Amino acid sequence: MHVVATAGHVDHGKSALVRALTGTDPDRLEEERRRGLSIRLGYAWTSLPGAGDVAFVDVPGHERFITTMLAGVGPVPAVLFVVAADDLWMPQAAEHLAALDALQVQHAVVAVTRSDLADPAPAEARVAAQLDGTSLQGSPVVPVSSRTGSGLPVLRARLVELVTHVPVPDPHADVRLWVDRRFTISGAGTVVTGTLPAGTVAVGDRLGTGTGTVRVRGVQTLGRTVESVSGLARVALNVSGDVTDLDRTGCLTTPGAHRWTEVIDVRLVGEVDRLPLQPMLHVGAMSLTVRCRPLADDLVRLTLPQPLPLRVGDRALVRDPGSRQVWGVQVLDPLPPPLRRRGAALDRARALRAVSGEPDLVSEVDRRQVVDVDTLRQVGVPDLAAPGPVVRAGRWVMSAGRAELAAGQVLQTLAEHDRAHPLERGLPLTVLADRVGLPSPDLVAAVVREPLRVVGGRVMAAAVDVLPAELERALATLADDLAGNPFQAPTADRLRDLGLDAARVAAAAKAGRLLRLAPGIVLMPDADRRAVDALTDLPQPFTTSEARSRLGTSRRVVLPLLEHLDRARLTRRLPDDRRVVL
């Protein structure tokens, strides 16, 4: 399906032209037909050879209904712009054109209606001059008459060319449906309508409303009941569940795929001179009053009265209700940092000047420094696996600059800790993450560089065997004590004489300089291998007493030593309490 919105001044024949193209009256309300003008959005559709189904969103042209017009144009990428041959270039036509230009709509056909009542040539020249310099410049202009049918075949051909050149939306994209109408049908319940720009909605789907979810009970498009529909399409959804938010948020989205935000940093398109403090923001099918805070030049911050699911690159309109001036809006950051200090606005503007407004992985990560992949998806980054100078760790992505800074911070923090605590070498990843301001220990592990290494969840210097001088002297003395009998562990008194308290023993064991079998029982680090060599000479299996005699030690030492050998899978304990060397 293709969707085309109409635009143009009131009473220039938009609805009559849609009726002539489709055979359906888009004015649904009795009041519209009585007054001869569109008040609410109207819809009609037809099938065009070479294009298939084409739905028309007929918008009101009267100045009182400009917000309704913008609700119809906002989600639609193609426009049928209507001017009358027997009238001048009118204010609402100018306002509609300014809005379309601000939204950067580039796919359009211009129809000069009532060409049977006046020579269309002057109107063609006027509209071409007005389009010059706008996003609609160069659009084909076709004189038509809805009453006689003159020019309609040519217009249909131009519409086929128009819709077939609109980029095809991704049917697998996240759903974001701006609701332009909500009503209740007896026996069915709540029904909402809107233009689905991309993605797919199917019966049974759940869609988010901002604070809750609804379930899709039924899907219709162009008056037909279907199981699913993909954008671009006009859809009507029968929904159940938490529908109360729809009046306020006016949007249905794929759950968890968007971040609903109340503050956005944007770039304005148009002459930025004096901005109103409380302009109207028109986005999707929504119109709401926002607060505007200038940052610098064409960069401003908008504060919304309610959360909306906006992404980087989204286009919208800001409108001054007083002067009727409009500006295009391109969302640069839907999750901006707070501005809490003097000069923060200018600093923020400097950070945003280089932002293109097209979401990409490197740009978003550079600006945010550290961000989780869910947030990147929610703000609209299309390819989370794209190559680039970023550091990935678990569900986190970090900029190259922040990674370099973090690597230095980890090195400095660890050096300071080791100097202050020479017997407690290294720090856990979780502790380091907190000290250097990273949200995950995975990120710390990702930036560890030589001469550091990660061992058992701790970061420590590669030269872990370097110990304080007094401890080295104590270990050398202990090695001399055990040289004659390597399994005669020193007594508690001897350890105390050597200055080997529990902390120093733990440090030496962590550095691989002692074998700690139990509290207060230590041997040299190669004692287990030497014990296996000695026990291999015994008849297998052997008893604990035989092991004690062979090693020349006491039960105080041999019991924890044998348990250590069992744990190290150097020996195996049998059911009768004897052992064999493996």
N, C-alpha and C positions, 0 to 999 in steps of 0.2 A: 504494500500500500504506500501511497504518497500523500502528503498533507500540505496544503497551500492555504495561507491566511490572506484575507483581503485587507486592503488599507485604502484610505482616501476620505475626502470631505463628505459630510452628511448630504444625503439626497443627490449624490452623483451616480447612483444606479448600481451600487455594489450588490445588493440583494437581488435586484432584477437580473443582473448579469449571472450571478450564481444560479438563479432559477432557470435562466435560458440555457446554461451549460449542463445542468443536472436534471432539470424537470421537477425539482423539489424546491418548495419555499423554505428558505432557512429561517424566516421570521416565525418563531414558534408561538409567541404570545399574541393574544387578541389585541392588546394595547399596541403592540408593534405594528400589526396590520392596520389598525384604525388610524394610528398617527403617521404611518408611512415611513417610519425610521426604525433601525435596529436599536434595541435597548440592551439586550443581553446577547451573549455569544450565540450564533446560530450555526448549524452544521448541515451540510448536504454533500452528496457524493455521486460520482458517476464513474464509468469505465471508459478510458481513452485508449484506442488501439495503439500499441507500441509502448504503453505505460502501465496499463492495468488500472486498478482502482485508485481514484484520486478523490480525497476528501477535502472539502473547503470549509475553513473556519471563517464565518462571516462576522466581522467585527463592526461595532457601531462607529459612526463617523462624527457624531455630535460631540461638542467640547465637553458636555456634562458627563459623557461616558468614556473619557479618555482612559481611565484606569481599566475599564472593561476591555477596551481596544488593546491595551498593552498586555493584558492577561491572555488574549488570544494570540498575539504575535509572538510573545516571549519564547514559548517552547518550539516554534515552527521555523524551519530554516529557509522556506521559500514563500514568496509573496506575489499576489496579484494586486498591483497598484492601480487604482481606478480614478480617472479624472473625467470630467464631462466636457464635451466639445462646445456646449452652449453656455459655459460659465467660465469665470476667471479662475486663476490659481488662488485657492482659498486657504484660510488660516489652518483648518484642521488637516488639509492635505500637507501643508508645510510642517505641521507638528508631527504628523505620522511619518513623513520622510525623515525628519530630524531623529525621531526615535529609531527608525530602521537603520539609519546611518550610525547612530550611537551603538546599536546592537551589532553592527558590522554584518548585517544581512546582505549577502552578495548575489543571491539567486532570486531574480524577479522578472516579471513581465508586466508591462504597462498597457492597460486597456483604456482607450479614449472612447467613452460611451456616448450615446446619443448622436452618433455621427450622421444619423438621418435627419436631425434637426438643425445642424449647423456644419459648416465646413470644418472637418477635424484638423486640417493642416496647422492653423494657428495654435491650437491646443497641443498638437504634437511638438511644435517648436518650443512652446513654453515649458512643457514637461521635460523635454530633453535638456533645456538650459538649467532647469531646477535640479535635475539629477547630476549634472556635471560637478565633479569634485566630491561626490558622495560615494558610498559603497555600492549604490545601485547604478553608477555611471555605466553607460553602454547597454543598459537593458533594452530589449526589443520593445517597440511601441506599436500597438495594433489598434486601428480604428474599428469600432464595432457598433452595432445597434442591437440591443436586446429585443426591441420590438419587431424589427424586420428580419433579424438573423444575419444581416450583412456583417462580414468579417469574422463570424464565429468559427468557420472552418480553419481560418488562418490562426485565430487565437488558440484553438485546440491544438494545432500543430506546434505552436510556440510553447504551450503548456507542457506538451510531451517532451520537447527539448529541455525545458526547464527542469522538470522533476527527474528526468533520467541523468542529469548532470549533478544532482545533489549527491554527495557522498553517502554510500550505503552504511547505515549504523550497524554496530556490532550486536548481534542477537544474544551474545553471552555477557554483555556489559551489565554492570550493576543497575538495578531499576531505580529511577527517580521520577515519579509521576506527580506533577503539580496538578492538584485537583481544581478544576474551574467550575464545577457544579456538583452539588450534593443534594439528594432528595430521597424520599422514602416511598416505596411501592408496597401496597398492601399485600401481605402474604409472602413478600420477598425480603423486605427490610431495607437497609441502607444501600443506596447506589451512588457511586461517584463516577464522574467522567473527567477525561483529560487527554492530553496528547502525550503518548509514550514515545520519547525521543530515541530510546535504545533499550537493549535488554529484552527479556521475555517474561510475561506474566502468564501463569497457568492456574487452572482450577486447583485448589488445595494449597497454593502458596501462602506463606505468611509474609506480610509486609509491615515495616515499622512506621509508626506515626510520630516518633520523637520520644515519647515516654512509654508507649505500649505497642501492641501489635494487633493487626486484624488478619482474618483469614479470608481468602478469596473463595467465595462460594459459586460464583458464576462470572463468565467473561463474554462480552459482546463487542463486536466491531462491525460498523456499517450496517447495524440492524440484524446481524447474524450472530447466533449463539455458537461459540467455539470453545474448545478445550484450552487453547493457549493462543497468544498473539505476541508477535515481536515488533519492536519499533523499526521504523517510524510508523505510528498508527494512532488513529482515534479509537479510544477504548471506553467502555462502560463496565465497571466492576461492581458486582454485588458482594458486599463485604459484611462480615460479622465480627464481633469482639469489641475492642476498646475504640469505639468510633467517636468518642467525645472530643478527642484531640484534633480531629480533622477540621473542625470549625476554626481552630486556633492556628495549627501549623500548616494545614492545607497541602500536605505532601505525603506521599507513600514511597518508601524506600526499601531496598534489600536490607534486612536486619544486619546491623553491625558494619555495613559497608560505607557509611557516611558518618562524619562527626558533626553533630548538630551544634551550631555555634551562635553566639550573640554578639561577637566582635570580629570585624574583618578589616584588614588593611587592603586598600584598593588603589588602582590608578584610574584617574578620570580621563575620558576622551572628549575633547572639545575645548573651547575657550574657558580657561579657569581664571576667573577674575575675583568675583565676590560670591562665595557660596553661602546658601542659607544654613542656619544652625540646625534646622529640623526639616530637611527635605523629605520627599517621598522616594522610597526605594521600590522599584518595580523589578521583581525577579520571578521567573517562571510565570505562574498565574497569581502571584502574591503582590499586593500593594500595601506598604506600611510606612509609617512615619519613623524616621531614624534620627539619631543624633550624629552630627558631623564634626570631626575634629581634624583640622588641617595639620599635616605633618610638614610638608614643604612642596612647593610647586604643584604638580598634579597628583601628589600622593596624599591621601586622607585616610582617616580611621572612621569607620561607621559602627555605631553601637545600635543593635537591633532591639526592639521591644520583646522579642521572643526568639528562641533558637530556630535556625533553619539549616538544612543539610547542604552546605556550600563547599565547593572545592576550588583549588587553584585553577585559574583559567576561566572560571565561570564568567559569563557576561550578563550584565543587568543594566538598568537605567536608574539615574538619580534625577529627580524632577523638582523644580521650584514651583510650588502651586501658585505663587504670586505672579512671577514673571513668565511662567510657563516654559522657561528655558530647561532643556534637558542635556544631560551629560551621559556619555557611555561610561560604564563601570567594568573594569576587569579585575577580578579577585586575584590578589597576589599572595595573600596569606590568610586562611580562614582560622588559624590558631595563633594569633600574634601574642608576643609577650606583653605584660602590663607596662605602662609608662608611669613610673613612680617618682622620678627625680627630674630636676631642672636639666633641660637640654636633651631629655630622652627622646622627644619627638624628632629633633633634628638627627640624632644618632640613628633612630629607626629609619628615617628617610634615606640616610646614606646607605644603610643596609639593603634597602628595597630598590634603589635606583638601578642596580644591575639585574634585577629579577625580571625575566622576560614575560612572566605570566603563563608560560607553557610548562606544566609540571614535568620535571625530570628528576631522576634519582639524585644525581650529584648536587644539583642546585638546592634541593630541599634538605639534604643531609648537611651540606655546608652551612646553610643558614641556621639549622637547628642544632648542629654539632653532634648530638646524640639523640636518636629517635627510635622507637620500636616500629616494627614492620606493619603492625595494625594501623598505626597513625599514618604512615606513609600511604597505605592503600586508601584510607578514609579521606585524605586530602587530595587524592586523585593521581598519584604517581602510577603510570601505566605498567611499568616493567620493573619489578623489584629485584630481578636478577640481572639488570643491565650492568655492563662493565663500567668501571670507573674507579677513581682513587678514594674508595671507602673501605672501612674495616667492618666485616660482618662477624657477629658472635651471637649464636643462638637466635633469639628474636629481636636482637638489637643491631643497629647500624650506626657507625660513628665516622665522622669526617676524618680525612687524613691529617688535617691540622690538629684536631682534638686528640687523635691517637698519638701523634708525636708529643704533644704536651703531656698527655697522660703517662707515656713511657718515661719521660723525664721525672714526672712527679713520683712515680713508683720507685724509680732508682733512688731519688733523694730521700723519700720517706723510709725506705728500707735501710739506707746507709745510716740515717739518724737513729733509727731503732736499734740497729746492731751496735752502734757506738754506745748507746745508753744501756743496752742489755746484752753484753757480750756472751752470756751463757744461754740466751734465748734467741738463737739465730732464726731469722725469717719471720714472716707474718702470714696469717691465713689470707686467702684471696678475698674473703668477705670483709675482713678488717680493712684491707687495702682499698677495696671498692668504696667503702665509706670515707676513708681518709682523703682520697683523691677526687671524690665527688662523682663517681660513676654509679649508675643504677644497677649494675649486675657484675658479679665476680667473673662471668664469662668475658666481659670486656677487659678486665685486668689481665686475665690469662692471654688475651689476644695481643696485648701490647708489651708483654714481657720480652725483653731483649737481653743478649749477653751484656754483662757477665752474670745475669740473673737466670734462674730456672725455676720451674714449678715442680715441686716434689710433694706428692700426697696432699694436694690442696693448699700447700704453702709456697710462698715465693721466697727464695733465699739466694744468697750469693753462690756462684759456682764453686768458689773455694771454701766449701763448708768445713773442711778439715783444719782450717786455721783457727787455733784456739788461743786464749790469753796465755801469756808467758808462764804465769804461776801454775796454771793448769797443765801446761805442757811439761813442766818440771815434775809435778806430782805424778803424771802418767809415766814419765821416764823412770821414776823411782819404783812405781808399782810394777813396771815391766821387769826391772831388776829383781824385785821380790819373787816374781813368778817364773823367773828364768829356769830355776832348778826344778820346780814342780808346777806346771802351768794350770793344774786343776785344784790347787790349794788356795781357795779364795781368801782374801784378807778378811780379818775380823773387823767388827764395827769400830773397835778402838784403833786399829791400824788405819782404817779409812779416815777416821777423825784426825789422827796424827798427820796424815798426808793432806788434809784440807779438802778431802773429797766428800763434801756434803751432798745431799740429794740433788740440789740444783746443778752442781758441777758434774756429778755422775750422769745426770740426764743430758747435759750439753755434750759430754764426751761420747755418750752412747749415740746421740743423734748424729754426731759427726763421724760415727763409725770407728771410734777409737777405743771403745770398751764394749764388752758383751755383758749386758745387764740381764741376769737370769731371774732375779726377784729382788725386792727391796733389801738393800744391804749385801747382796751377793753379786759380785762382778768378777769377770775374767777378762783376759786379753781377747781382742776381736777374732782371732783365729782359733780360739779354744774349741769351738764346736767341730771344726774340720779335723783338728788334731785328735779329738776324742773319738771320732768315727774311725780314723786310722787305727787307733789303739784297740777299739772294740772289735774291729774286723778280725783280729787275731784270736778272739775268744771262740770256743765252740758255739755254734748257733743252734737254737736261741740261747740267750744268757739271762741270768737273774740280775736283780738290782745289786745284790751283794757282790756278785762276780764283777760287775761293772765298777763298783766302788773300789774293790781291791785292785783291779787292772789300772784304774786311773790314779790310784794313790790319794784318794780324797775322802771326805766324810759324807754321811748321809745328808747333812745340811746342804751340801753342794751337789751331790750326784742326783738327788731327786729332781730339783728344778732343771738340772742340765739334761737329764734324760727326757723330761717333758718338752724342753726346747727342741731336742733332736726329733721328737715325735712330730711336733708342729711344723718343723722344717722339712718333714718327710725324708729325714736321713735315717731314721729307724722306725720300726713299727711295733707297737705294743700288742701282745697276744692276749687272748682271754685269760690265760693262767698267770698274767702279770709278767711273763718273760718278754724279751724283745729280740728282734733280728735286725741286723744292719741291711739297709736297702741298697 
